[in-house]
Each structure stands twice: as structure tokens, then as C-alpha cells.
Amino acid sequence: MAADSTAGSHKIRQEVERLRAELALHNHRYYVLDEPLVSDAEYDQLFRRLVDLEAAYPALHDPASPTQKVGAPPLAAFTQVRHSVPMLSLANVASRAEMQEFHHRVQRALETTQDIEYVAEPKIDGVAVELVYENGKLAVGSTRGDGVTGEDVTANLKTVRSIPLTLLPQPAHPIPRRLEVRGEVFLPKVSFRSLNDTRAEAGEPLFANPRNATAGSLKQLDSSITAGRPLDFFCYGIGQIEGDTFASYWDLRQALIGWGVKAVPLGRVCPTVEEVFAVCDDLEARRDSLDYDIDGVVVKVNSFALQAQLGQISRSPRWATAYKFPAIQATTTVLDIVPQVGRIGTLTPVAELAPVHIGGVTVKSASLHNMDEIRRKDIRIGDTVIVERAGDVIPYVVKIIPEKRTGRERSFTMPTACPVCNAQVVREAGEAAYRCTGLTCPAQLKESLKFFAARGSMDIDGLGEKIIDQLVDKNLVRDPGDLYLLTAEQLAALDRLGEKSAHNLTDALERSKTTTLPRLIAALGIRHVGEATARQLAEHFGDLDRIMRAGEEALQDVSDIGPEVARSLAAFFDQEHNRAVIKKLLDAGVHFPQVETKPAGSLHGQIFVLTGTLASLTRPEAKQRLEALGAKVTSSVSKKTAYVVAGTDPGSKRDKAEKLGIPILNEAELLEKLSGQ
């Protein structure tokens, strides 16, 4: 028996190690290379199997396991980490002449007139961090701090999907005994906009820019909050390395990529300073089209031998510099504040500005998001303000300059009537947003059509803002269903839309009829329902008709759908007009493949509440595993709660469960439920 038990344990350990290696590979392919090898469902199946094994065999716990990406228990405070090699800052140059002078200084220091080989890479505008790998496993992650000492944010950095917890082996270079990877954590622009939209909707303070949001995310004591924000990472160099040597930075960069580390993209080896200028011009031209903020180009001598010869001054190396792009901030005046009506009737205050040039673009307006944001920043008509434009992010007001006030500035108040249709404007209790109540408001229709036609929705190529404006103004389109009734002749009659463009648009409309159920649901513009929620609905119900007939209670059985989202969905599908539009879309030929519903788990429909600290798994892990078995995890105890899981220091939720007579599970009993026993 003992031999059988040992053999069984060895077999389990082998499976766990295989799953970890396989999931690490899939994470690398998906988050680093953007070339997934398996479907999301296949990945989830592997992940759940590993979670179950690690819970059943606590002795196999490994902090570098892919399951640790969901976050760790909250910290009381951050500890300090001393960098073995100081994380130096870079000197800046702001023109070709200054870049040429840097090049001449390098030549003089090396006593040569020959060309110097450089590497030029985008300078990512994020938060600098160091990742220390010991024998291939992530041991410590820290912020740059003052360059000598940073803060230990290991738990938060582990949640960043593109940061490998375990390095990948490669034939050319064995994994070093110790490797200190340095790079930038950042928030992609699309994710930043989505995060701020969510915070604006909830009336929470907005992040000023992606870097500000990234810094705030890394400073969370509760890493499950960080895990909920789609941070990314690019590596730009190393500190110490033990067990390998390289002749140049570019050689090292290729090795890092082989070990699974995501290097700064778009870098190039430049044999001459003229090629450095070409890279700088190219990246500046592409700056706005990138999904991450860059504020310049880092130029470094490629040869490590030459780097060592050049050395450093007190705070920066002599062998590298940062070629900075023009500023993306400028000072201007708020001429007026005008409310604009969005697709769900939300009135967004927009600052009309004295025109100002920022990064090669003339900016005339900036979003102020909501009244709470205006009050927090104390923005008034007539104020002198600092405006920022980061890539394709809508310009926004960073702050006012109070010293410039004259006393003639005026406060803004939200109107009581819609500026487009004159319907009543209301602000519901507990919400930040003011909304138009007009059911036929033209502004809402135009915004809804833009959203419906967008790439993430029905993807109707060529249906832009100007065409939508004409279609609504000429009363040709009164809802999204009318789009599919348009003829090429009607479209050709619109201003600046010839016969060829009209046929191209009708072809695009025809192509868009072939879609998926999640995309169609998302395109309807239901409040609180984005792509992720639409996908959850489709996978849970499998059929549009079942979703439309589901009541609030049935909708709350769907993973991650709470009372507020369920109310919004039920209210949308209860309206006869909305059902008629959906019927019109289907009658026009909009279709999608059948969705395979997820099988009901052993805990299907049961509501769990987690309280206190669990020893063998984190709260996010417990939530994920319960939901994988069909349970729903909520934050408050009610009569509908099936079980309350109480760890150490459970608090008032346990007391409320006792009063209501709700069963209370300890950690061992929870693990039994999760194992299906």
C-alpha cells in the first residue's frame, strides 16, 4: 500500500508540474505573443484541473504556479527592497542637434570617429519595476523607488498576465541562476478608457492618465484589485545576471524573449546615428496609433563592452539617452461647458477650449466626464487649465491654474431639460450621471447607431458619424433594424456618398449580418452589458429567446451578473420597442451560430458568501472555483444565501448568517464541496 501511495503521489506531482508548464506556455502564447494555441474553454479546463489538484494537495503549493495570477491575501503594508544594481534614470535630449551631440560625446569618450551601433526602442510611459528570478522562478518584484530602494509589490506583479512566474527553457541559453529583469508596467489605452468609463459611471474619481492608473494599481495592498485591471509589461534591460554572458544588449534581448519575457516592441539595431533619427521619426509618427503611451525613444549603445568603457555619472549612464517627443500637455482657457447626450441618455459635460496645439493636433474640446469630476477639480467657465492628450485618448483637463483666476469665472450647472429633445433630465439617487428621459431623443439614437456599427459590435465598415447624422436627420433610420432596410439608391443620395461608396456600405451591411450571439447582445447597447457580460449570457442560456424571456432572478444565476445588471437587462427586454427592433434585425437576416451552453455544475444555482481569510486558497481562487461548479458568489448575506464560508476573522457576515439560520462552512467543508464530495 505504501508503495502504491508513493507512486500515486509521484503521479499527481508529475501532473501538477505538467499542467503548470502547459499553462505557462499558453499564458506566454496568449499574453506575450498574441498567438494562442488553445481555445479559452480548453485553457479554463486545464486551469480548473490545476486549481483542484493544488487545493487537494497543499504540499504541492508553489508561489510561481499560474494559479497565483488571481491575487493574494491583502497586505498590511509594503516592505522595502534594495536593488543589487541601482536603477538609474536617463538623461534626455529634445532635438536632433542634442541627439547628435550625445553621439559625438560617445565618440569622444571612446576616442573614435567610427560609427557606433545603437539600439533604439520606444520609451514606454509606465511604471518602472524590477523582477528577480531565482533558478527561473519569480522571487521578488519591486518598484524603482529612488533607484536604490523600492517597494516590494511581488503579489501585485504576479497578477500581471504578461509577466511569467516561471521562465521558459530554451536550448541556446540555460535559465540563469539569478536574473534581474527590468521594465515598465503599463495600462493599454483601450483598457484605460474602459476603466475610467466604469469609474465615471460609479461616480468614482477618474485616473488622470494610464500611467497614473498603473501606479495606483501597483500600490494596492489587496492584489485581487490589481488582478482585476488588465496591466501589461515590457522589458527594457536587466540588473544582475548569474550563469550567462552576452556581448550586446540585442543578444540579451533575444535571450530574454526566449525565456518568455515580453520585450519592448518595435526596437531596432541602428548601425549609424542617421538610422537612430529614422527610428525616432517613425515612432513619433506612429505614436498615436499604438495601444500604449510612449513619450520618446530610448537610444543605447549596443555593445556591453563599450557600455562598460563609457560608464556612468551619478544618476544616469553615459551610454544611453532618451530622445523625448513634444509635450502632450498644454495650457488653455475654458470658453464654455456644454452637455452632450450619449447613447443611453447620459449627459456628459464637455469643455469648449480656446484652440491649442498638443502633439501636432489642434485641441478644441475636452471631456469633463461628470458633475462630480467638475466639482472635484473645481473647473469653471473662464478658467485657465492644463489639458492633456495621450494618443487617441480623448483630451481631458488635468487641473486648473487657480493663480490665473480673475474673479469673472462662472460655475457650471447641469440643465434640467435635455439640450437636444427638451425632455426632463434626472439624476437617480446614488448615481453620478444625469440622464435624458426622452425615449425618442435623436442624440441617443445617433450615439446608439455609432455603437451598434463599431468594430467591437456589428463591425459595419464605412458607417461613420457623418453618414449616421444624415440617416437620422433625414428620418431614414429610426432604430438599428432600419439600417438593414437601406438601399444603395438611398445611400447614394446622401451628401458626399457616391454610388460606389453606397454599394460598398450595402456590402458591409450584408457582411455584418453574419455575427455571433455575444456580439449582437453587446451591440444592442444595454446599460452595464459589455462584451464579457454578453459572452457570459450567451454561454449560460445558449439562445437569444431564452435570454429575452429570463427574469431578474434567472439572470442573476449567470456568473458575474448581480442585481443591478439583471435589472438593466430585464428592463431592456421588457420594452416592446426593444423586442420589435430585435425581431426586425433577425427578420432582416442577422444570424449567428448556435452557442454551446456550459453544463450545470454540482453547485448550480447555490449562492455562497465568503468572509474572513482562508489558509489554503485566496478568496478570488475560492470564488473562481465555486463559479466553475455553477455557484454564484455574492458579497452580502440574505435569505437566498445557501452557505456562508467563514475563514479566520470572519466579521459581521457570520453573525448575520447565524441570525438567519444559514449554514456556515469552515475551510475543510468548503474544500469538500469543491471536490464534489
C-alpha positions in Angstrom: 0.0 0.0 0.0 2.8 2.4 0.9 4.4 1.8 -2.5 1.1 2.5 -4.2 0.6 5.6 -2.2 4.1 6.9 -3.1 3.5 6.1 -6.8 0.2 7.9 -6.7 1.7 11.0 -5.1 4.5 10.9 -7.7 1.9 10.7 -10.5 0.0 13.7 -9.0 3.1 15.7 -8.7 4.0 14.9 -12.3 0.5 16.0 -13.5 0.7 19.3 -11.5 4.2 20.1 -13.0 2.9 19.3 -16.5 -0.2 21.5 -16.0 1.9 24.3 -14.7 4.3 24.1 -17.6 1.5 23.8 -20.1 -0.4 26.8 -18.7 2.8 28.9 -18.5 3.3 28.2 -22.2 -0.3 29.1 -23.0 0.0 32.3 -21.0 3.1 33.2 -23.0 1.5 32.5 -26.3 -1.7 34.4 -25.4 -0.4 37.4 -23.4 3.1 37.9 -24.9 3.0 36.6 -28.5 -0.8 37.0 -29.1 -0.8 33.6 -30.8 -3.0 31.3 -28.6 -2.6 27.6 -29.1 -5.9 26.6 -27.5 -9.4 28.0 -27.1 -10.5 29.8 -23.9 -12.6 26.8 -22.9 -9.6 24.4 -23.2 -7.5 26.8 -21.2 -10.1 27.1 -18.5 -10.4 23.3 -18.3 -6.6 23.0 -17.7 -6.6 25.9 -15.2 -9.5 24.4 -13.2 -7.8 21.0 -13.0 -4.7 22.6 -11.6 -6.7 24.6 -9.1 -8.4 21.4 -7.9 -5.1 19.5 -7.6 -3.4 22.3 -5.7 -6.3 22.5 -3.3 -6.4 18.8 -2.7 -2.6 18.5 -2.2 -1.5 21.7 -0.3 2.1 20.3 0.0 2.4 20.9 -3.8 1.8 24.7 -3.3 4.2 26.8 -5.4 4.2 30.6 -5.4 5.2 30.5 -9.1 2.2 28.5 -10.1 -0.1 30.1 -12.8 -2.9 29.9 -10.3 -1.3 32.7 -8.3 -2.3 35.2 -11.1 -5.6 35.9 -9.3 -4.1 37.7 -6.3 -3.0 37.0 -2.7 -4.4 38.0 0.7 -4.3 41.7 1.4 -1.0 43.1 2.9 -0.8 45.4 5.9 1.9 47.5 4.2 4.7 47.2 1.6 8.2 46.3 2.7 11.4 47.9 1.2 13.6 46.1 -1.3 17.2 47.2 -2.1 18.2 46.8 -5.7 21.5 45.0 -6.1 22.4 47.3 -9.0 20.9 50.8 -8.9 18.0 51.5 -11.3 19.4 54.7 -12.9 17.4 57.3 -14.7 18.2 58.5 -18.2 19.4 61.9 -19.4 17.2 63.5 -22.1 17.6 65.1 -25.5 14.9 67.1 -27.1 16.1 67.7 -30.7 18.2 66.2 -33.5 21.0 68.6 -32.6 21.1 67.4 -29.0 20.9 63.8 -30.2 23.9 64.4 -32.5 25.8 66.0 -29.6 25.1 62.8 -27.5 26.6 60.8 -30.3 29.7 63.0 -30.5 30.2 62.7 -26.7 30.1 58.9 -27.0 32.7 59.0 -29.9 34.9 61.3 -27.9 34.8 59.1 -24.8 35.6 56.1 -26.9 38.3 58.0 -28.8 36.9 57.1 -32.2 35.4 58.7 -35.2 33.8 55.4 -36.4 30.1 54.8 -36.4 28.6 53.5 -33.2 26.0 50.7 -33.2 23.0 51.7 -31.1 19.6 50.1 -30.2 16.6 52.4 -30.4 13.4 51.4 -28.6 10.1 53.1 -27.7 10.2 54.8 -24.3 7.2 53.4 -22.6 5.3 55.8 -20.3 4.6 53.4 -17.4 5.9 52.5 -14.0 9.5 51.0 -13.8 9.8 47.7 -11.9 12.4 45.0 -11.3 11.6 41.3 -11.4 14.1 39.0 -9.7 14.1 35.4 -10.9 15.9 32.7 -8.9 16.5 29.5 -10.8 13.8 30.5 -13.2 11.1 31.4 -10.7 9.8 34.8 -9.9 11.0 35.5 -6.3 10.6 39.3 -5.8 9.1 42.1 -7.7 9.6 45.7 -6.7 9.1 49.3 -7.9 12.0 51.5 -8.9 11.6 53.8 -5.9 14.5 56.2 -5.5 16.7 54.0 -7.8 18.4 52.3 -4.8 15.4 51.1 -2.8 11.9 50.3 -4.0 8.8 48.7 -2.6 8.0 45.0 -2.6 4.9 44.6 -4.9 5.5 41.0 -5.7 1.9 39.9 -5.1 0.6 42.6 -7.4 3.2 42.0 -10.2 2.3 38.3 -10.1 -1.2 39.2 -11.3 0.1 40.8 -14.5 -0.7 38.3 -17.2 2.3 39.0 -19.4 4.9 38.6 -16.5 6.0 35.0 -16.4 6.1 33.4 -13.0 8.4 30.8 -14.3 10.9 31.3 -17.2 10.7 29.1 -20.2 13.7 26.9 -21.0 15.5 27.4 -24.3 18.3 25.3 -26.0 20.6 28.2 -26.7 20.7 29.7 -23.2 20.1 27.8 -19.9 18.0 29.6 -17.4 20.3 31.8 -15.2 20.7 31.1 -11.5 19.6 34.7 -10.9 18.2 37.2 -13.3 17.0 40.7 -12.5 14.6 41.8 -15.3 13.8 45.5 -15.6 10.9 47.0 -17.5 7.7 49.1 -17.5 4.3 48.1 -16.3 1.6 50.0 -18.1 -2.1 50.1 -18.9 -3.1 49.9 -22.5 -5.1 52.9 -23.8 -8.3 50.9 -24.5 -8.2 49.4 -21.0 -7.6 52.8 -19.5 -10.6 54.3 -21.3 -12.8 51.3 -20.2 -11.6 51.7 -16.6 -12.3 55.4 -16.4 -15.7 54.9 -18.0 -16.6 52.4 -15.3 -15.3 54.8 -12.6 -17.2 57.7 -14.1 -20.4 55.6 -14.2 -19.9 54.8 -10.5 -19.1 58.4 -9.6 -15.6 57.5 -8.5 -12.6 59.8 -9.1 -11.0 59.3 -12.5 -7.4 58.4 -13.2 -5.6 61.3 -14.9 -3.8 59.1 -17.4 -2.8 55.5 -18.0 0.5 55.9 -16.0 -1.5 57.3 -13.0 -3.8 54.3 -13.2 -0.9 51.9 -13.4 0.8 53.4 -10.4 -2.4 53.3 -8.4 -2.9 49.6 -9.4 0.6 48.6 -8.3 0.1 50.3 -4.9 -2.9 48.3 -3.9 -2.5 46.3 -0.7 -5.2 43.9 -1.9 -3.7 42.3 -5.0 -7.1 41.0 -6.1 -7.9 44.6 -7.1 -4.7 44.7 -9.2 -5.7 41.4 -10.8 -8.9 43.0 -12.0 -7.0 45.6 -14.0 -5.5 44.5 -17.4 -2.0 45.7 -16.8 0.8 44.7 -19.2 4.6 44.6 -19.1 7.5 45.3 -21.4 11.2 44.5 -20.5 13.9 47.0 -21.4 17.0 45.6 -19.7 18.4 43.8 -16.7 20.3 44.4 -13.4 22.4 41.3 -12.4 22.6 38.0 -14.3 24.3 34.9 -12.9 25.0 32.0 -15.2 25.3 33.5 -18.7 27.1 36.3 -20.5 26.2 38.3 -23.6 28.2 40.5 -26.0 25.4 43.0 -26.6 22.1 44.3 -25.4 20.4 42.9 -28.6 21.8 39.4 -27.9 20.5 39.6 -24.4 17.1 40.9 -25.6 16.7 37.8 -27.9 17.6 35.5 -24.9 15.0 37.3 -22.7 12.4 36.7 -25.4 13.4 33.1 -25.5 12.9 32.8 -21.7 9.4 34.1 -22.1 9.9 37.7 -21.1 8.0 40.3 -23.2 10.5 42.8 -24.7 9.7 46.4 -25.7 8.3 46.1 -29.2 9.4 48.0 -32.3 13.1 48.1 -31.2 15.8 48.2 -33.9 19.6 47.9 -34.1 20.9 51.1 -35.7 24.4 50.9 -37.2 24.6 54.7 -37.5 23.1 57.7 -35.8 21.2 58.5 -39.0 19.3 55.3 -38.6 18.5 56.3 -35.0 16.9 59.5 -36.4 14.9 57.4 -38.8 13.6 55.2 -35.9 12.7 58.4 -33.9 10.8 59.9 -36.8 9.0 56.6 -37.4 7.9 56.1 -33.8 6.8 59.7 -33.4 4.6 59.4 -36.5 3.1 56.1 -35.1 2.8 57.4 -31.6 -1.0 57.9 -31.6 -1.8 54.6 -33.3 0.0 52.5 -30.6 -2.2 51.0 -27.8 0.3 52.1 -25.2 1.7 55.5 -24.3 5.3 56.4 -25.4 6.9 59.7 -24.7 10.1 59.2 -26.6 12.8 56.8 -27.8 15.5 55.2 -25.7 18.8 55.1 -27.5 21.6 52.9 -26.0 25.0 51.7 -27.2 24.5 48.1 -28.1 27.9 46.6 -27.1 28.2 45.8 -23.4 32.0 46.2 -23.6 31.5 49.7 -24.9 28.9 50.4 -22.2 31.4 49.4 -19.5 34.0 51.6 -21.1 31.7 54.6 -21.1 30.5 54.1 -17.5 28.0 56.4 -15.8 27.6 59.6 -13.9 25.9 59.8 -10.5 22.3 59.3 -11.7 22.4 58.2 -15.4 24.6 56.1 -17.7 26.8 57.8 -20.3 25.9 55.1 -22.9 22.2 55.8 -23.2 19.8 58.7 -23.5 16.1 59.4 -24.0 15.0 61.3 -27.2 11.9 63.0 -25.9 8.8 63.7 -28.0 7.0 67.1 -27.9 4.8 67.5 -24.8 1.2 66.2 -24.8 0.1 68.9 -22.3 -0.7 72.5 -22.9 -2.3 75.4 -21.2 -5.5 76.9 -22.5 -8.8 78.5 -21.4 -12.3 77.0 -20.9 -14.6 79.1 -23.1 -17.7 77.2 -22.2 -19.0 73.9 -20.7 -21.6 72.2 -22.9 -23.5 68.9 -22.0 -23.5 66.2 -24.7 -26.1 63.4 -24.8 -24.8 59.8 -25.1 -26.3 56.6 -26.4 -28.0 55.7 -23.1 -29.1 59.3 -22.4 -26.2 60.2 -20.2 -25.3 63.9 -20.2 -21.5 64.4 -20.4 -20.2 67.9 -19.7 -17.6 68.9 -22.4 -15.3 71.8 -22.0 -15.1 74.0 -25.2 -11.5 75.3 -25.2 -9.5 78.1 -26.8 -7.8 76.1 -29.6 -4.4 74.8 -28.6 -1.8 72.6 -30.3 -0.9 69.4 -28.5 1.4 66.8 -30.1 0.7 68.1 -33.6 -3.1 68.2 -33.2 -5.4 71.2 -32.6 -7.5 70.5 -29.5 -10.8 72.5 -29.1 -12.7 70.4 -26.6 -12.1 68.0 -23.6 -14.4 65.7 -21.8 -15.1 66.6 -18.1 -16.9 63.2 -17.5 -19.5 64.2 -14.9 -20.5 66.8 -12.4 -18.6 65.1 -9.5 -15.4 65.4 -11.6 -16.1 69.1 -12.3 -16.7 69.7 -8.5 -13.6 67.7 -7.5 -11.3 69.7 -9.8 -13.3 72.9 -9.3 -13.5 73.6 -13.0 -15.3 76.8 -14.0 -16.1 78.6 -17.3 -13.2 81.0 -17.9 -10.6 79.0 -16.0 -7.1 78.6 -17.3 -6.4 74.9 -17.4 -3.8 72.3 -18.2 -5.1 69.9 -20.9 -3.5 66.6 -21.8 -3.9 64.5 -25.0 -2.4 61.0 -24.8 -2.6 59.3 -28.2 -6.1 58.6 -29.3 -7.4 59.1 -25.7 -10.0 61.9 -25.7 -8.3 65.1 -24.4 -9.1 65.9 -20.8 -8.5 68.6 -18.2 -5.7 67.7 -15.8 -6.2 70.6 -13.4 -7.0 74.3 -13.2 -4.4 77.0 -12.5 -6.0 78.9 -9.7 -3.4 81.7 -9.7 -4.8 82.7 -13.2 -8.3 83.4 -11.9 -9.7 86.9 -12.3 -12.9 86.6 -10.4 -15.0 86.6 -13.6 -15.1 82.8 -13.8 -18.6 81.1 -13.7 -19.7 77.8 -12.2 -21.5 75.2 -14.4 -24.7 73.6 -13.5 -26.3 70.7 -15.3 -29.5 71.6 -17.2 -32.9 70.3 -16.1 -34.0 69.8 -19.7 -32.2 67.8 -22.4 -30.4 70.2 -24.8 -31.4 68.0 -27.8 -35.0 67.0 -27.2 -36.0 69.1 -24.2 -37.1 66.1 -22.2 -36.6 66.1 -18.4 -33.1 65.4 -17.1 -32.9 63.3 -13.9 -30.2 62.1 -11.6 -31.1 58.9 -9.8 -30.1 58.5 -6.2 -26.6 57.1 -5.7 -25.6 57.7 -9.3 -23.1 60.2 -10.7 -24.7 60.5 -14.1 -27.5 62.8 -15.2 -29.8 61.3 -17.9 -32.2 62.4 -20.5 -35.6 60.7 -20.1 -36.7 61.3 -23.7 -37.5 57.9 -25.4 -37.1 59.4 -28.9 -34.2 61.7 -28.3 -32.2 62.0 -31.7 -28.9 62.3 -29.9 -29.3 59.0 -28.2 -30.2 57.3 -31.5 -27.1 58.7 -33.2 -24.8 57.5 -30.4 -26.6 54.1 -30.3 -26.1 53.6 -34.0 -22.4 54.5 -33.8 -22.0 52.0 -31.0 -24.0 49.4 -32.9 -21.8 49.8 -36.0 -18.5 49.9 -34.2 -15.7 47.3 -34.7 -16.3 45.6 -31.3 -20.1 45.3 -32.1 -21.5 44.6 -35.6 -18.4 45.9 -37.4 -20.1 47.8 -40.2 -17.2 49.2 -42.2 -17.8 52.6 -43.6 -20.8 53.6 -41.4 -19.3 56.6 -39.8 -20.5 59.6 -37.8 -21.3 61.8 -40.7 -23.4 59.2 -42.5 -25.3 58.3 -39.3 -26.1 62.0 -38.8 -27.6 62.3 -42.2 -29.6 59.0 -41.9 -31.1 60.2 -38.6 -31.7 63.8 -39.7 -33.4 62.6 -42.9 -35.6 60.2 -40.9 -34.2 57.2 -42.9 -33.2 55.3 -39.8 -35.2 55.3 -36.5 -33.5 52.2 -34.9 -30.7 49.8 -35.7 -33.0 47.5 -37.6 -33.7 50.2 -40.2 -30.0 50.0 -41.2 -30.6 46.7 -42.9 -33.6 48.1 -44.9 -31.5 50.8 -46.6 -31.0 50.6 -50.4 -27.9 51.6 -52.4 -30.0 54.3 -54.0 -31.0 55.9 -50.7 -27.4 55.8 -49.6 -26.1 57.3 -52.8 -28.4 60.3 -52.4 -26.6 61.3 -49.2 -24.1 64.2 -49.2 -20.6 63.2 -50.2 -21.5 59.5 -50.7 -21.3 58.4 -54.3 -22.6 55.3 -56.0 -19.5 53.2 -55.4 -19.3 54.1 -51.7 -23.0 53.4 -51.3 -22.6 49.9 -52.8 -19.6 49.3 -50.5 -21.7 50.2 -47.5 -24.6 47.9 -48.5 -22.0 45.2 -48.9 -20.6 45.9 -45.4 -24.2 45.8 -44.0 -24.7 42.4 -45.7 -21.4 41.0 -44.3 -22.3 42.2 -40.8 -25.4 40.1 -40.8 -23.2 37.1 -40.1 -22.2 37.6 -36.4 -22.1 35.9 -33.0 -24.7 36.0 -30.2 -22.3 37.8 -27.8 -21.5 40.5 -30.4 -25.2 41.1 -31.1 -26.1 41.3 -27.5 -23.2 43.8 -26.9 -24.2 45.8 -29.9 -27.7 46.5 -28.5 -26.1 48.9 -26.1 -27.8 47.6 -22.9 -26.6 49.5 -19.9 -23.9 47.7 -17.9 -23.6 45.0 -20.6 -20.3 44.8 -22.3 -18.5 42.1 -24.3 -17.7 40.0 -21.3 -21.2 40.0 -19.8 -22.7 39.3 -23.3 -20.4 36.3 -23.6 -21.5 35.0 -20.1 -25.1 35.4 -21.1 -24.7 33.5 -24.4 -22.8 30.7 -22.7 -25.3 30.4 -19.9 -28.6 30.5 -21.9 -27.3 29.5 -25.4 -30.2 31.2 -27.1 -31.4 34.8 -27.6 -35.0 34.0 -26.9 -34.2 32.4 -23.6 -32.2 35.5 -22.6 -35.1 37.8 -23.5 -37.6 35.7 -21.5 -35.4 35.3 -18.4 -36.5 37.4 -15.4 -34.2 39.2 -12.9 -33.8 36.1 -10.7 -32.8 33.8 -13.6 -30.4 36.4 -14.9 -28.6 36.6 -11.6 -27.8 32.9 -11.9 -25.3 33.9 -14.6 -21.7 34.3 -13.3 -20.7 37.9 -12.5 -24.3 39.3 -13.0 -25.6 41.0 -9.9 -28.9 42.7 -9.2 -28.1 46.0 -11.0 -27.1 44.3 -14.3 -30.0 41.9 -14.0 -32.5 44.8 -13.6 -31.0 46.6 -16.5 -31.3 43.5 -18.8 -34.8 42.7 -17.7 -35.9 46.3 -18.1 -34.4 46.4 -21.6 -36.1 43.2 -22.8 -39.4 44.1 -21.2 -39.8 47.0 -23.5 -41.9 46.1 -26.6 -40.0 48.6 -28.7 -36.7 46.9 -28.0 -38.2 43.4 -28.7 -39.5 44.8 -32.0 -36.1 46.1 -33.0 -34.5 42.7 -32.3 -37.2 41.0 -34.4 -36.5 43.4 -37.2 -32.8 42.6 -37.1 -33.5 38.8 -37.2 -36.1 39.2 -40.0 -33.5 41.2 -42.0 -31.2 38.2 -41.9 -28.9 38.9 -38.9 -27.8 35.4 -37.8 -25.3 33.7 -35.6 -24.2 30.1 -34.9 -25.7 28.1 -32.0 -23.9 28.7 -28.7 -22.9 25.6 -26.7 -24.1 26.2 -23.1 -21.9 25.4 -20.2 -23.0 22.3 -18.3 -24.5 22.9 -14.9 -22.1 22.2 -12.1 -22.7 20.4 -8.9 -23.4 23.7 -7.1 -25.6 25.2 -9.8 -27.8 28.0 -8.5 -26.5 27.9 -5.0 -25.4 31.3 -3.5 -22.2 31.5 -1.4 -20.8 34.3 0.6 -17.1 34.3 1.6 -15.9 36.0 4.7 -12.6 36.0 6.6 -9.2 34.7 5.5 -8.8 31.2 4.0 -5.5 29.4 4.6 -5.1 27.1 1.5 -6.5 29.4 -1.2 -7.3 33.1 -1.7 -10.8 34.5 -1.8 -10.6 35.1 -5.6 -9.5 31.5 -6.1 -12.4 30.2 -4.0 -14.8 32.4 -6.0 -13.4 31.2 -9.3 -13.7 27.5 -8.2 -17.2 27.9 -6.8 -18.4 29.6 -10.0 -16.8 26.9 -12.1 -19.2 24.5 -10.4 -22.2 26.7 -11.1 -22.4 28.5 -7.8 -22.9 32.3 -7.5 -20.7 34.2 -5.1 -22.1 37.5 -3.6 -20.8 40.0 -1.1 -23.8 40.2 1.2 -25.8 37.7 3.2 -29.5 37.4 2.5 -32.3 34.8 2.9 -31.3 33.4 -0.5 -27.8 32.6 0.6 -27.2 28.9 0.6 -23.9 28.9 2.5 -21.5 31.3 4.3 -17.9 30.2 4.2 -16.1 31.6 7.3 -12.3 31.8 7.4 -10.3 33.4 10.2 -11.6 36.8 11.4 -15.0 36.4 9.6 -16.7 39.6 10.9 -20.3 40.5 10.8 -21.3 38.3 7.9 -21.0 35.2 10.0 -23.2 36.8 12.7 -25.9 37.7 10.2 -25.8 34.1 8.8 -26.3 32.7 12.3 -29.3 35.0 12.8 -30.9 33.9 9.5 -30.1 30.2 10.2 -27.9 29.9 7.1 -25.4 27.0 7.1 -21.8 28.1 7.9 -18.9 26.2 6.3 -15.4 26.1 7.5 -12.5 25.8 5.1 -12.3 22.0 5.2 -16.1 21.8 4.4 -15.7 24.2 1.5 -12.9 22.1 0.0 -15.2 19.1 0.3 -17.9 21.0 -1.7 -15.3 22.0 -4.3 -14.1 18.4 -4.7 -17.7 17.2 -5.2 -17.8 15.0 -2.1 
